[in-house]
């Protein structure tokens, strides 16, 4: 450069221009380097931000995956619970159906028992009515027996002193075939008519009734035989 400066006065301006051009070019390069540095810094920031976003996204993905795992576990548990509940509901429905069937059967049995009870009550009423009739008949029989006993006592008392009554008892106990008994015991006399019949027939109520005249004759012969 010094040589060029010493070569003439005309070389200085050219050199100055070249220097200025070089300085301008250097300034441009420096500006480009600054721009490149800024771009590099921006890219680095963007890369850091992208890395941060990627890490955040990875964390979210991990959390989401964990949540999905928990959800799947919870879903499996819920499905198991649903299956258990479904089985329990089926068992309860089966039990309800069984109880309904049993209730229907018991209803039928209850209706049958009610029918039996109604039949038993009706039979009890019939038996009660028959029992009343039997008791009434027994009372009448006891009354007739008491009356007959009373009459028999009177007859026996009279018979001890009356050959008529002795003869009647002798014929009745003779064993003669065809002797049926006394008229008193063969007639069916109502209670309210007994006094009237006694008054009308008197001692003829104790007459001996025979099936045939031959039987009556045999009875008479028996009395003659025993001296009555």
QUITA-V678116 format. One record per pair of residues at least 24 apart in sequence whose ideal C-beta (glycine too) atoms are under 8 Angstrom apart, sorted by the first residue. I is the first residue (numbers start at 1). J is the second residue. Records with the same first field share a line. If there is no record, write none. Layout:
I->J ; J
This chain:
143->191
147->194
148->185
151->184
155->206
163->228
164->203
165->206
166->228
167->223 ; 228
168->206 ; 208
170->222 ; 223 ; 226 ; 228
171->208 ; 219 ; 222 ; 223
172->208
174->219 ; 222
176->215 ; 218 ; 219 ; 222
177->215 ; 218
178->210 ; 211 ; 212 ; 214 ; 215 ; 216 ; 218
179->208 ; 209 ; 210 ; 215 ; 219
180->209 ; 210 ; 211
181->208 ; 209
182->206 ; 207 ; 208 ; 209
183->207 ; 209
